[in-house]
Amino acid sequence: MYHSKECGPYNPEVDNLRNVSVVPQIQEAQETFLKYLSGKRYAADEMNLLEDLQERCYHPIYNPFFKAHFGDDNHL
């Protein structure tokens, strides 16, 4: 996925818009974010995961479309 701090022009051959391998990280980050919102303690590595996803323009929210089967040209 495109990394916001590395900058540079977007290259569709290199920068994948739909990177499904990051879904487990998003699910883990969602749990960490919920801990943060409720005032519970979280580890430094959990915060690092949140920051890493933020730098790659991902949000720590699980989307039900993650498991949707996409057809030709990413159409549902």
mmCIF file of the N, C-alpha and C atoms, coordinates in Angstrom:
data_MODEL
# 
_entry.id   MODEL 
# 
loop_
_atom_site.group_PDB 
_atom_site.id 
_atom_site.type_symbol 
_atom_site.label_atom_id 
_atom_site.label_alt_id 
_atom_site.label_comp_id 
_atom_site.label_asym_id 
_atom_site.label_entity_id 
_atom_site.label_seq_id 
_atom_site.pdbx_PDB_ins_code 
_atom_site.Cartn_x 
_atom_site.Cartn_y 
_atom_site.Cartn_z 
_atom_site.occupancy 
_atom_site.B_iso_or_equiv 
_atom_site.pdbx_formal_charge 
_atom_site.auth_seq_id 
_atom_site.auth_comp_id 
_atom_site.auth_asym_id 
_atom_site.auth_atom_id 
_atom_site.pdbx_PDB_model_num 
ATOM 1   N N  . MET A 1 1  ? 0.838   -1.179  0.000   1.00 0.00 ? 1  MET A N  1 
ATOM 2   C CA . MET A 1 1  ? 0.000   0.000   0.000   1.00 0.00 ? 1  MET A CA 1 
ATOM 3   C C  . MET A 1 1  ? 0.879   1.236   0.000   1.00 0.00 ? 1  MET A C  1 
ATOM 4   N N  . TYR A 1 2  ? 0.353   2.329   -0.489  1.00 0.00 ? 2  TYR A N  1 
ATOM 5   C CA . TYR A 1 2  ? 1.090   3.583   -0.590  1.00 0.00 ? 2  TYR A CA 1 
ATOM 6   C C  . TYR A 1 2  ? 1.418   4.115   0.794   1.00 0.00 ? 2  TYR A C  1 
ATOM 7   N N  . HIS A 1 3  ? 2.667   4.392   1.069   1.00 0.00 ? 3  HIS A N  1 
ATOM 8   C CA . HIS A 1 3  ? 3.119   4.877   2.363   1.00 0.00 ? 3  HIS A CA 1 
ATOM 9   C C  . HIS A 1 3  ? 3.182   6.398   2.313   1.00 0.00 ? 3  HIS A C  1 
ATOM 10  N N  . SER A 1 4  ? 2.466   7.076   3.206   1.00 0.00 ? 4  SER A N  1 
ATOM 11  C CA . SER A 1 4  ? 2.321   8.527   3.123   1.00 0.00 ? 4  SER A CA 1 
ATOM 12  C C  . SER A 1 4  ? 3.608   9.284   3.410   1.00 0.00 ? 4  SER A C  1 
ATOM 13  N N  . LYS A 1 5  ? 4.538   8.710   4.179   1.00 0.00 ? 5  LYS A N  1 
ATOM 14  C CA . LYS A 1 5  ? 5.777   9.425   4.485   1.00 0.00 ? 5  LYS A CA 1 
ATOM 15  C C  . LYS A 1 5  ? 6.849   9.226   3.425   1.00 0.00 ? 5  LYS A C  1 
ATOM 16  N N  . GLU A 1 6  ? 6.713   8.181   2.618   1.00 0.00 ? 6  GLU A N  1 
ATOM 17  C CA . GLU A 1 6  ? 7.708   7.952   1.572   1.00 0.00 ? 6  GLU A CA 1 
ATOM 18  C C  . GLU A 1 6  ? 7.479   8.868   0.379   1.00 0.00 ? 6  GLU A C  1 
ATOM 19  N N  . CYS A 1 7  ? 6.267   9.298   0.191   1.00 0.00 ? 7  CYS A N  1 
ATOM 20  C CA . CYS A 1 7  ? 5.874   10.228  -0.881  1.00 0.00 ? 7  CYS A CA 1 
ATOM 21  C C  . CYS A 1 7  ? 6.194   9.656   -2.263  1.00 0.00 ? 7  CYS A C  1 
ATOM 22  N N  . GLY A 1 8  ? 6.194   10.519  -3.242  1.00 0.00 ? 8  GLY A N  1 
ATOM 23  C CA . GLY A 1 8  ? 6.451   10.097  -4.599  1.00 0.00 ? 8  GLY A CA 1 
ATOM 24  C C  . GLY A 1 8  ? 5.166   9.866   -5.357  1.00 0.00 ? 8  GLY A C  1 
ATOM 25  N N  . PRO A 1 9  ? 5.253   9.743   -6.666  1.00 0.00 ? 9  PRO A N  1 
ATOM 26  C CA . PRO A 1 9  ? 4.051   9.532   -7.476  1.00 0.00 ? 9  PRO A CA 1 
ATOM 27  C C  . PRO A 1 9  ? 3.464   8.146   -7.251  1.00 0.00 ? 9  PRO A C  1 
ATOM 28  N N  . TYR A 1 10 ? 2.169   8.053   -7.397  1.00 0.00 ? 10 TYR A N  1 
ATOM 29  C CA . TYR A 1 10 ? 1.476   6.777   -7.261  1.00 0.00 ? 10 TYR A CA 1 
ATOM 30  C C  . TYR A 1 10 ? 1.761   5.914   -8.474  1.00 0.00 ? 10 TYR A C  1 
ATOM 31  N N  . ASN A 1 11 ? 2.161   4.687   -8.253  1.00 0.00 ? 11 ASN A N  1 
ATOM 32  C CA . ASN A 1 11 ? 2.445   3.751   -9.328  1.00 0.00 ? 11 ASN A CA 1 
ATOM 33  C C  . ASN A 1 11 ? 1.506   2.558   -9.163  1.00 0.00 ? 11 ASN A C  1 
ATOM 34  N N  . PRO A 1 12 ? 0.503   2.392   -10.041 1.00 0.00 ? 12 PRO A N  1 
ATOM 35  C CA . PRO A 1 12 ? -0.463  1.303   -9.867  1.00 0.00 ? 12 PRO A CA 1 
ATOM 36  C C  . PRO A 1 12 ? 0.142   -0.089  -9.980  1.00 0.00 ? 12 PRO A C  1 
ATOM 37  N N  . GLU A 1 13 ? 1.321   -0.211  -10.592 1.00 0.00 ? 13 GLU A N  1 
ATOM 38  C CA . GLU A 1 13 ? 1.959   -1.517  -10.687 1.00 0.00 ? 13 GLU A CA 1 
ATOM 39  C C  . GLU A 1 13 ? 2.607   -1.926  -9.369  1.00 0.00 ? 13 GLU A C  1 
ATOM 40  N N  . VAL A 1 14 ? 2.988   -0.959  -8.560  1.00 0.00 ? 14 VAL A N  1 
ATOM 41  C CA . VAL A 1 14 ? 3.662   -1.228  -7.290  1.00 0.00 ? 14 VAL A CA 1 
ATOM 42  C C  . VAL A 1 14 ? 2.708   -1.061  -6.111  1.00 0.00 ? 14 VAL A C  1 
ATOM 43  N N  . ASP A 1 15 ? 1.921   0.004   -6.116  1.00 0.00 ? 15 ASP A N  1 
ATOM 44  C CA . ASP A 1 15 ? 1.021   0.334   -5.016  1.00 0.00 ? 15 ASP A CA 1 
ATOM 45  C C  . ASP A 1 15 ? -0.324  -0.351  -5.229  1.00 0.00 ? 15 ASP A C  1 
ATOM 46  N N  . ASN A 1 16 ? -0.597  -1.356  -4.411  1.00 0.00 ? 16 ASN A N  1 
ATOM 47  C CA . ASN A 1 16 ? -1.816  -2.131  -4.538  1.00 0.00 ? 16 ASN A CA 1 
ATOM 48  C C  . ASN A 1 16 ? -2.936  -1.454  -3.756  1.00 0.00 ? 16 ASN A C  1 
ATOM 49  N N  . LEU A 1 17 ? -4.060  -1.174  -4.409  1.00 0.00 ? 17 LEU A N  1 
ATOM 50  C CA . LEU A 1 17 ? -5.160  -0.515  -3.730  1.00 0.00 ? 17 LEU A CA 1 
ATOM 51  C C  . LEU A 1 17 ? -5.912  -1.446  -2.790  1.00 0.00 ? 17 LEU A C  1 
ATOM 52  N N  . ARG A 1 18 ? -5.939  -2.725  -3.077  1.00 0.00 ? 18 ARG A N  1 
ATOM 53  C CA . ARG A 1 18 ? -6.701  -3.662  -2.248  1.00 0.00 ? 18 ARG A CA 1 
ATOM 54  C C  . ARG A 1 18 ? -5.759  -4.736  -1.725  1.00 0.00 ? 18 ARG A C  1 
ATOM 55  N N  . ASN A 1 19 ? -5.106  -4.429  -0.619  1.00 0.00 ? 19 ASN A N  1 
ATOM 56  C CA . ASN A 1 19 ? -4.146  -5.338  -0.016  1.00 0.00 ? 19 ASN A CA 1 
ATOM 57  C C  . ASN A 1 19 ? -4.834  -6.112  1.102   1.00 0.00 ? 19 ASN A C  1 
ATOM 58  N N  . VAL A 1 20 ? -5.305  -7.298  0.814   1.00 0.00 ? 20 VAL A N  1 
ATOM 59  C CA . VAL A 1 20 ? -6.073  -8.097  1.767   1.00 0.00 ? 20 VAL A CA 1 
ATOM 60  C C  . VAL A 1 20 ? -5.180  -8.629  2.883   1.00 0.00 ? 20 VAL A C  1 
ATOM 61  N N  . SER A 1 21 ? -3.884  -8.708  2.686   1.00 0.00 ? 21 SER A N  1 
ATOM 62  C CA . SER A 1 21 ? -2.994  -9.250  3.714   1.00 0.00 ? 21 SER A CA 1 
ATOM 63  C C  . SER A 1 21 ? -2.921  -8.354  4.947   1.00 0.00 ? 21 SER A C  1 
ATOM 64  N N  . VAL A 1 22 ? -3.382  -7.127  4.857   1.00 0.00 ? 22 VAL A N  1 
ATOM 65  C CA . VAL A 1 22 ? -3.326  -6.211  5.993   1.00 0.00 ? 22 VAL A CA 1 
ATOM 66  C C  . VAL A 1 22 ? -4.556  -6.330  6.897   1.00 0.00 ? 22 VAL A C  1 
ATOM 67  N N  . VAL A 1 23 ? -5.552  -7.108  6.509   1.00 0.00 ? 23 VAL A N  1 
ATOM 68  C CA . VAL A 1 23 ? -6.799  -7.234  7.272   1.00 0.00 ? 23 VAL A CA 1 
ATOM 69  C C  . VAL A 1 23 ? -6.557  -7.717  8.701   1.00 0.00 ? 23 VAL A C  1 
ATOM 70  N N  . PRO A 1 24 ? -5.725  -8.745  8.951   1.00 0.00 ? 24 PRO A N  1 
ATOM 71  C CA . PRO A 1 24 ? -5.488  -9.144  10.353  1.00 0.00 ? 24 PRO A CA 1 
ATOM 72  C C  . PRO A 1 24 ? -4.883  -8.020  11.194  1.00 0.00 ? 24 PRO A C  1 
ATOM 73  N N  . GLN A 1 25 ? -4.008  -7.206  10.582  1.00 0.00 ? 25 GLN A N  1 
ATOM 74  C CA . GLN A 1 25 ? -3.432  -6.073  11.298  1.00 0.00 ? 25 GLN A CA 1 
ATOM 75  C C  . GLN A 1 25 ? -4.510  -5.050  11.640  1.00 0.00 ? 25 GLN A C  1 
ATOM 76  N N  . ILE A 1 26 ? -5.439  -4.823  10.739  1.00 0.00 ? 26 ILE A N  1 
ATOM 77  C CA . ILE A 1 26 ? -6.531  -3.879  10.990  1.00 0.00 ? 26 ILE A CA 1 
ATOM 78  C C  . ILE A 1 26 ? -7.418  -4.387  12.116  1.00 0.00 ? 26 ILE A C  1 
ATOM 79  N N  . GLN A 1 27 ? -7.693  -5.693  12.137  1.00 0.00 ? 27 GLN A N  1 
ATOM 80  C CA . GLN A 1 27 ? -8.507  -6.255  13.207  1.00 0.00 ? 27 GLN A CA 1 
ATOM 81  C C  . GLN A 1 27 ? -7.814  -6.093  14.562  1.00 0.00 ? 27 GLN A C  1 
ATOM 82  N N  . GLU A 1 28 ? -6.509  -6.338  14.595  1.00 0.00 ? 28 GLU A N  1 
ATOM 83  C CA . GLU A 1 28 ? -5.751  -6.167  15.838  1.00 0.00 ? 28 GLU A CA 1 
ATOM 84  C C  . GLU A 1 28 ? -5.714  -4.695  16.247  1.00 0.00 ? 28 GLU A C  1 
ATOM 85  N N  . ALA A 1 29 ? -5.535  -3.817  15.280  1.00 0.00 ? 29 ALA A N  1 
ATOM 86  C CA . ALA A 1 29 ? -5.492  -2.390  15.577  1.00 0.00 ? 29 ALA A CA 1 
ATOM 87  C C  . ALA A 1 29 ? -6.841  -1.886  16.074  1.00 0.00 ? 29 ALA A C  1 
ATOM 88  N N  . GLN A 1 30 ? -7.924  -2.467  15.594  1.00 0.00 ? 30 GLN A N  1 
ATOM 89  C CA . GLN A 1 30 ? -9.248  -2.063  16.061  1.00 0.00 ? 30 GLN A CA 1 
ATOM 90  C C  . GLN A 1 30 ? -9.385  -2.359  17.553  1.00 0.00 ? 30 GLN A C  1 
ATOM 91  N N  . GLU A 1 31 ? -8.911  -3.524  17.994  1.00 0.00 ? 31 GLU A N  1 
ATOM 92  C CA . GLU A 1 31 ? -8.961  -3.864  19.411  1.00 0.00 ? 31 GLU A CA 1 
ATOM 93  C C  . GLU A 1 31 ? -8.124  -2.889  20.233  1.00 0.00 ? 31 GLU A C  1 
ATOM 94  N N  . THR A 1 32 ? -6.947  -2.529  19.728  1.00 0.00 ? 32 THR A N  1 
ATOM 95  C CA . THR A 1 32 ? -6.093  -1.565  20.422  1.00 0.00 ? 32 THR A CA 1 
ATOM 96  C C  . THR A 1 32 ? -6.763  -0.201  20.483  1.00 0.00 ? 32 THR A C  1 
ATOM 97  N N  . PHE A 1 33 ? -7.384  0.220   19.398  1.00 0.00 ? 33 PHE A N  1 
ATOM 98  C CA . PHE A 1 33 ? -8.036  1.517   19.365  1.00 0.00 ? 33 PHE A CA 1 
ATOM 99  C C  . PHE A 1 33 ? -9.210  1.564   20.341  1.00 0.00 ? 33 PHE A C  1 
ATOM 100 N N  . LEU A 1 34 ? -9.939  0.456   20.458  1.00 0.00 ? 34 LEU A N  1 
ATOM 101 C CA . LEU A 1 34 ? -11.034 0.403   21.422  1.00 0.00 ? 34 LEU A CA 1 
ATOM 102 C C  . LEU A 1 34 ? -10.503 0.477   22.852  1.00 0.00 ? 34 LEU A C  1 
ATOM 103 N N  . LYS A 1 35 ? -9.344  -0.143  23.112  1.00 0.00 ? 35 LYS A N  1 
ATOM 104 C CA . LYS A 1 35 ? -8.699  -0.006  24.424  1.00 0.00 ? 35 LYS A CA 1 
ATOM 105 C C  . LYS A 1 35 ? -8.364  1.466   24.682  1.00 0.00 ? 35 LYS A C  1 
ATOM 106 N N  . TYR A 1 36 ? -7.788  2.109   23.679  1.00 0.00 ? 36 TYR A N  1 
ATOM 107 C CA . TYR A 1 36 ? -7.404  3.520   23.799  1.00 0.00 ? 36 TYR A CA 1 
ATOM 108 C C  . TYR A 1 36 ? -8.615  4.398   24.100  1.00 0.00 ? 36 TYR A C  1 
ATOM 109 N N  . LEU A 1 37 ? -9.709  4.158   23.389  1.00 0.00 ? 37 LEU A N  1 
ATOM 110 C CA . LEU A 1 37 ? -10.912 4.974   23.590  1.00 0.00 ? 37 LEU A CA 1 
ATOM 111 C C  . LEU A 1 37 ? -11.536 4.754   24.957  1.00 0.00 ? 37 LEU A C  1 
ATOM 112 N N  . SER A 1 38 ? -11.432 3.541   25.495  1.00 0.00 ? 38 SER A N  1 
ATOM 113 C CA . SER A 1 38 ? -12.037 3.261   26.795  1.00 0.00 ? 38 SER A CA 1 
ATOM 114 C C  . SER A 1 38 ? -11.105 3.578   27.961  1.00 0.00 ? 38 SER A C  1 
ATOM 115 N N  . GLY A 1 39 ? -9.895  4.027   27.669  1.00 0.00 ? 39 GLY A N  1 
ATOM 116 C CA . GLY A 1 39 ? -8.961  4.422   28.720  1.00 0.00 ? 39 GLY A CA 1 
ATOM 117 C C  . GLY A 1 39 ? -8.157  3.273   29.295  1.00 0.00 ? 39 GLY A C  1 
ATOM 118 N N  . LYS A 1 40 ? -8.230  2.097   28.693  1.00 0.00 ? 40 LYS A N  1 
ATOM 119 C CA . LYS A 1 40 ? -7.468  0.941   29.169  1.00 0.00 ? 40 LYS A CA 1 
ATOM 120 C C  . LYS A 1 40 ? -6.020  1.047   28.709  1.00 0.00 ? 40 LYS A C  1 
ATOM 121 N N  . ARG A 1 41 ? -5.163  0.286   29.376  1.00 0.00 ? 41 ARG A N  1 
ATOM 122 C CA . ARG A 1 41 ? -3.744  0.288   29.023  1.00 0.00 ? 41 ARG A CA 1 
ATOM 123 C C  . ARG A 1 41 ? -3.508  -0.544  27.762  1.00 0.00 ? 41 ARG A C  1 
ATOM 124 N N  . TYR A 1 42 ? -2.534  -0.134  26.999  1.00 0.00 ? 42 TYR A N  1 
ATOM 125 C CA . TYR A 1 42 ? -2.140  -0.862  25.795  1.00 0.00 ? 42 TYR A CA 1 
ATOM 126 C C  . TYR A 1 42 ? -0.629  -0.825  25.706  1.00 0.00 ? 42 TYR A C  1 
ATOM 127 N N  . ALA A 1 43 ? -0.057  -1.799  25.029  1.00 0.00 ? 43 ALA A N  1 
ATOM 128 C CA . ALA A 1 43 ? 1.393   -1.926  24.924  1.00 0.00 ? 43 ALA A CA 1 
ATOM 129 C C  . ALA A 1 43 ? 1.950   -0.995  23.849  1.00 0.00 ? 43 ALA A C  1 
ATOM 130 N N  . ALA A 1 44 ? 3.241   -0.760  23.924  1.00 0.00 ? 44 ALA A N  1 
ATOM 131 C CA . ALA A 1 44 ? 3.908   0.102   22.942  1.00 0.00 ? 44 ALA A CA 1 
ATOM 132 C C  . ALA A 1 44 ? 3.841   -0.491  21.545  1.00 0.00 ? 44 ALA A C  1 
ATOM 133 N N  . ASP A 1 45 ? 3.945   -1.832  21.438  1.00 0.00 ? 45 ASP A N  1 
ATOM 134 C CA . ASP A 1 45 ? 3.881   -2.444  20.108  1.00 0.00 ? 45 ASP A CA 1 
ATOM 135 C C  . ASP A 1 45 ? 2.489   -2.299  19.494  1.00 0.00 ? 45 ASP A C  1 
ATOM 136 N N  . GLU A 1 46 ? 1.451   -2.254  20.341  1.00 0.00 ? 46 GLU A N  1 
ATOM 137 C CA . GLU A 1 46 ? 0.099   -2.020  19.822  1.00 0.00 ? 46 GLU A CA 1 
ATOM 138 C C  . GLU A 1 46 ? -0.020  -0.601  19.266  1.00 0.00 ? 46 GLU A C  1 
ATOM 139 N N  . MET A 1 47 ? 0.568   0.371   19.959  1.00 0.00 ? 47 MET A N  1 
ATOM 140 C CA . MET A 1 47 ? 0.534   1.746   19.468  1.00 0.00 ? 47 MET A CA 1 
ATOM 141 C C  . MET A 1 47 ? 1.359   1.878   18.194  1.00 0.00 ? 47 MET A C  1 
ATOM 142 N N  . ASN A 1 48 ? 2.471   1.152   18.122  1.00 0.00 ? 48 ASN A N  1 
ATOM 143 C CA . ASN A 1 48 ? 3.283   1.176   16.900  1.00 0.00 ? 48 ASN A CA 1 
ATOM 144 C C  . ASN A 1 48 ? 2.501   0.636   15.709  1.00 0.00 ? 48 ASN A C  1 
ATOM 145 N N  . LEU A 1 49 ? 1.690   -0.395  15.940  1.00 0.00 ? 49 LEU A N  1 
ATOM 146 C CA . LEU A 1 49 ? 0.862   -0.935  14.871  1.00 0.00 ? 49 LEU A CA 1 
ATOM 147 C C  . LEU A 1 49 ? -0.146  0.111   14.396  1.00 0.00 ? 49 LEU A C  1 
ATOM 148 N N  . LEU A 1 50 ? -0.772  0.807   15.337  1.00 0.00 ? 50 LEU A N  1 
ATOM 149 C CA . LEU A 1 50 ? -1.720  1.863   14.961  1.00 0.00 ? 50 LEU A CA 1 
ATOM 150 C C  . LEU A 1 50 ? -1.039  2.945   14.130  1.00 0.00 ? 50 LEU A C  1 
ATOM 151 N N  . GLU A 1 51 ? 0.137   3.363   14.557  1.00 0.00 ? 51 GLU A N  1 
ATOM 152 C CA . GLU A 1 51 ? 0.866   4.409   13.833  1.00 0.00 ? 51 GLU A CA 1 
ATOM 153 C C  . GLU A 1 51 ? 1.292   3.939   12.448  1.00 0.00 ? 51 GLU A C  1 
ATOM 154 N N  . ASP A 1 52 ? 1.716   2.668   12.355  1.00 0.00 ? 52 ASP A N  1 
ATOM 155 C CA . ASP A 1 52 ? 2.121   2.131   11.057  1.00 0.00 ? 52 ASP A CA 1 
ATOM 156 C C  . ASP A 1 52 ? 0.950   2.104   10.083  1.00 0.00 ? 52 ASP A C  1 
ATOM 157 N N  . LEU A 1 53 ? -0.208  1.664   10.555  1.00 0.00 ? 53 LEU A N  1 
ATOM 158 C CA . LEU A 1 53 ? -1.388  1.647   9.679   1.00 0.00 ? 53 LEU A CA 1 
ATOM 159 C C  . LEU A 1 53 ? -1.799  3.058   9.286   1.00 0.00 ? 53 LEU A C  1 
ATOM 160 N N  . GLN A 1 54 ? -1.688  3.992   10.227  1.00 0.00 ? 54 GLN A N  1 
ATOM 161 C CA . GLN A 1 54 ? -2.043  5.378   9.919   1.00 0.00 ? 54 GLN A CA 1 
ATOM 162 C C  . GLN A 1 54 ? -1.131  5.953   8.839   1.00 0.00 ? 54 GLN A C  1 
ATOM 163 N N  . GLU A 1 55 ? 0.159   5.635   8.911   1.00 0.00 ? 55 GLU A N  1 
ATOM 164 C CA . GLU A 1 55 ? 1.098   6.119   7.903   1.00 0.00 ? 55 GLU A CA 1 
ATOM 165 C C  . GLU A 1 55 ? 0.817   5.537   6.524   1.00 0.00 ? 55 GLU A C  1 
ATOM 166 N N  . ARG A 1 56 ? 0.190   4.363   6.483   1.00 0.00 ? 56 ARG A N  1 
ATOM 167 C CA . ARG A 1 56 ? -0.171  3.741   5.210   1.00 0.00 ? 56 ARG A CA 1 
ATOM 168 C C  . ARG A 1 56 ? -1.619  4.033   4.822   1.00 0.00 ? 56 ARG A C  1 
ATOM 169 N N  . CYS A 1 57 ? -2.239  4.996   5.532   1.00 0.00 ? 57 CYS A N  1 
ATOM 170 C CA . CYS A 1 57 ? -3.591  5.484   5.229   1.00 0.00 ? 57 CYS A CA 1 
ATOM 171 C C  . CYS A 1 57 ? -4.676  4.433   5.463   1.00 0.00 ? 57 CYS A C  1 
ATOM 172 N N  . TYR A 1 58 ? -4.479  3.558   6.441   1.00 0.00 ? 58 TYR A N  1 
ATOM 173 C CA . TYR A 1 58 ? -5.508  2.611   6.852   1.00 0.00 ? 58 TYR A CA 1 
ATOM 174 C C  . TYR A 1 58 ? -6.132  3.107   8.144   1.00 0.00 ? 58 TYR A C  1 
ATOM 175 N N  . HIS A 1 59 ? -7.382  2.781   8.354   1.00 0.00 ? 59 HIS A N  1 
ATOM 176 C CA . HIS A 1 59 ? -8.076  3.131   9.585   1.00 0.00 ? 59 HIS A CA 1 
ATOM 177 C C  . HIS A 1 59 ? -8.292  1.861   10.396  1.00 0.00 ? 59 HIS A C  1 
ATOM 178 N N  . PRO A 1 60 ? -8.209  1.935   11.725  1.00 0.00 ? 60 PRO A N  1 
ATOM 179 C CA . PRO A 1 60 ? -8.355  0.729   12.548  1.00 0.00 ? 60 PRO A CA 1 
ATOM 180 C C  . PRO A 1 60 ? -9.812  0.320   12.733  1.00 0.00 ? 60 PRO A C  1 
ATOM 181 N N  . ILE A 1 61 ? -10.518 0.163   11.648  1.00 0.00 ? 61 ILE A N  1 
ATOM 182 C CA . ILE A 1 61 ? -11.932 -0.201  11.688  1.00 0.00 ? 61 ILE A CA 1 
ATOM 183 C C  . ILE A 1 61 ? -12.130 -1.374  10.739  1.00 0.00 ? 61 ILE A C  1 
ATOM 184 N N  . TYR A 1 62 ? -12.663 -2.472  11.256  1.00 0.00 ? 62 TYR A N  1 
ATOM 185 C CA . TYR A 1 62 ? -12.915 -3.634  10.414  1.00 0.00 ? 62 TYR A CA 1 
ATOM 186 C C  . TYR A 1 62 ? -14.106 -3.344  9.511   1.00 0.00 ? 62 TYR A C  1 
ATOM 187 N N  . ASN A 1 63 ? -13.935 -3.598  8.251   1.00 0.00 ? 63 ASN A N  1 
ATOM 188 C CA . ASN A 1 63 ? -14.957 -3.324  7.258   1.00 0.00 ? 63 ASN A CA 1 
ATOM 189 C C  . ASN A 1 63 ? -15.599 -4.645  6.827   1.00 0.00 ? 63 ASN A C  1 
ATOM 190 N N  . PRO A 1 64 ? -16.932 -4.766  6.829   1.00 0.00 ? 64 PRO A N  1 
ATOM 191 C CA . PRO A 1 64 ? -17.551 -6.022  6.418   1.00 0.00 ? 64 PRO A CA 1 
ATOM 192 C C  . PRO A 1 64 ? -17.260 -6.401  4.967   1.00 0.00 ? 64 PRO A C  1 
ATOM 193 N N  . PHE A 1 65 ? -16.831 -5.460  4.148   1.00 0.00 ? 65 PHE A N  1 
ATOM 194 C CA . PHE A 1 65 ? -16.502 -5.761  2.753   1.00 0.00 ? 65 PHE A CA 1 
ATOM 195 C C  . PHE A 1 65 ? -15.142 -6.445  2.604   1.00 0.00 ? 65 PHE A C  1 
ATOM 196 N N  . PHE A 1 66 ? -14.371 -6.565  3.703   1.00 0.00 ? 66 PHE A N  1 
ATOM 197 C CA . PHE A 1 66 ? -13.084 -7.242  3.617   1.00 0.00 ? 66 PHE A CA 1 
ATOM 198 C C  . PHE A 1 66 ? -13.231 -8.668  3.106   1.00 0.00 ? 66 PHE A C  1 
ATOM 199 N N  . LYS A 1 67 ? -14.323 -9.329  3.449   1.00 0.00 ? 67 LYS A N  1 
ATOM 200 C CA . LYS A 1 67 ? -14.511 -10.712 3.037   1.00 0.00 ? 67 LYS A CA 1 
ATOM 201 C C  . LYS A 1 67 ? -15.394 -10.844 1.800   1.00 0.00 ? 67 LYS A C  1 
ATOM 202 N N  . ALA A 1 68 ? -15.774 -9.726  1.195   1.00 0.00 ? 68 ALA A N  1 
ATOM 203 C CA . ALA A 1 68 ? -16.600 -9.768  -0.012  1.00 0.00 ? 68 ALA A CA 1 
ATOM 204 C C  . ALA A 1 68 ? -15.749 -10.234 -1.192  1.00 0.00 ? 68 ALA A C  1 
ATOM 205 N N  . HIS A 1 69 ? -16.342 -11.017 -2.042  1.00 0.00 ? 69 HIS A N  1 
ATOM 206 C CA . HIS A 1 69 ? -15.639 -11.488 -3.233  1.00 0.00 ? 69 HIS A CA 1 
ATOM 207 C C  . HIS A 1 69 ? -15.775 -10.440 -4.332  1.00 0.00 ? 69 HIS A C  1 
ATOM 208 N N  . PHE A 1 70 ? -14.651 -9.975  -4.804  1.00 0.00 ? 70 PHE A N  1 
ATOM 209 C CA . PHE A 1 70 ? -14.646 -8.964  -5.847  1.00 0.00 ? 70 PHE A CA 1 
ATOM 210 C C  . PHE A 1 70 ? -14.447 -9.631  -7.203  1.00 0.00 ? 70 PHE A C  1 
ATOM 211 N N  . GLY A 1 71 ? -15.147 -9.122  -8.163  1.00 0.00 ? 71 GLY A N  1 
ATOM 212 C CA . GLY A 1 71 ? -15.071 -9.683  -9.506  1.00 0.00 ? 71 GLY A CA 1 
ATOM 213 C C  . GLY A 1 71 ? -14.115 -8.895  -10.375 1.00 0.00 ? 71 GLY A C  1 
ATOM 214 N N  . ASP A 1 72 ? -14.423 -8.847  -11.626 1.00 0.00 ? 72 ASP A N  1 
ATOM 215 C CA . ASP A 1 72 ? -13.609 -8.153  -12.607 1.00 0.00 ? 72 ASP A CA 1 
ATOM 216 C C  . ASP A 1 72 ? -13.524 -6.669  -12.278 1.00 0.00 ? 72 ASP A C  1 
ATOM 217 N N  . ASP A 1 73 ? -12.340 -6.098  -12.290 1.00 0.00 ? 73 ASP A N  1 
ATOM 218 C CA . ASP A 1 73 ? -12.098 -4.672  -12.001 1.00 0.00 ? 73 ASP A CA 1 
ATOM 219 C C  . ASP A 1 73 ? -12.629 -4.262  -10.622 1.00 0.00 ? 73 ASP A C  1 
ATOM 220 N N  . ASN A 1 74 ? -12.558 -5.169  -9.655  1.00 0.00 ? 74 ASN A N  1 
ATOM 221 C CA . ASN A 1 74 ? -12.975 -4.906  -8.267  1.00 0.00 ? 74 ASN A CA 1 
ATOM 222 C C  . ASN A 1 74 ? -14.441 -4.508  -8.136  1.00 0.00 ? 74 ASN A C  1 
ATOM 223 N N  . HIS A 1 75 ? -15.309 -5.060  -8.946  1.00 0.00 ? 75 HIS A N  1 
ATOM 224 C CA . HIS A 1 75 ? -16.750 -4.803  -8.821  1.00 0.00 ? 75 HIS A CA 1 
ATOM 225 C C  . HIS A 1 75 ? -17.364 -5.881  -7.955  1.00 0.00 ? 75 HIS A C  1 
ATOM 226 N N  . LEU A 1 76 ? -18.309 -5.493  -7.119  1.00 0.00 ? 76 LEU A N  1 
ATOM 227 C CA . LEU A 1 76 ? -19.018 -6.468  -6.286  1.00 0.00 ? 76 LEU A CA 1 
ATOM 228 C C  . LEU A 1 76 ? -20.032 -7.222  -7.104  1.00 0.00 ? 76 LEU A C  1 
# 
